[in-house]
Amino acid sequence: MNRDQLRATQAPLKQRYRDEPAAALITLKAEGRLGEGQSCSVETGRALVEAGLHPATGGDAMLACSGDMLLQALVACAGVTLSSVATALGIELRSGQLRAEGDLDFCGTLGVDKNSAVGFKQIRLTITLDCDASAEQREQLLQLTERYCVVYQTLRQSPDLRVSYATDGDSPSKPVSALSPRS
């Protein structure tokens, strides 16, 4: 898709959202089903992914690790966003690579040390591009990619997160917990 095609595709959407802001509010959903052992099958829309324990927590590395999937979602979202922004700015990308790395302390995850955090302590996203863009254009490209990448901004801003439960056939209960953004 070139710059004009992208703009033509997005123009009616942008106008609709200006005219009807509520139309821009969409709820994305993901569903999973518990499987054998410590596994959960998640439908991606294209395939079924079976997630399980990371080897550092007792897994056998035969199932996808949800931590890896989080980093993969960041890479995918940043890549799509970067490509779209480059197209909108008229920057031709010959190629590009994105790499996400995240540091975990499994002492927290396994409850070995109650003072160790559960979750990523740090995530690094590295983008390598082959293009003829000037330094200013590359900086603008990266700034706009950060600004408009949904996964990046979600991780940065820690949204309100609620957990509830239901038994088969019941509607979900009131939230068990409300996890608020980190300070």
Buried (B, 14 or more C-beta within 10 A) or exposed (E): EEBEEBEEEEEEEEEEEEEEEEEEEEEEEEEBEEEEEEBBBBEEEEEEBBBBBBEEBEBEEEBBBBBEBBBBBBBBBBBBBBBBBBBBBEBEBEEBEBEBEBEBBBBBBEEEEEEBEEEBEEBEBEBEBEBEBEEEBBEBBBEBBBEBBBBBBEBEEEEEEEEEEEEEEEEEEEEEEEEEEEE
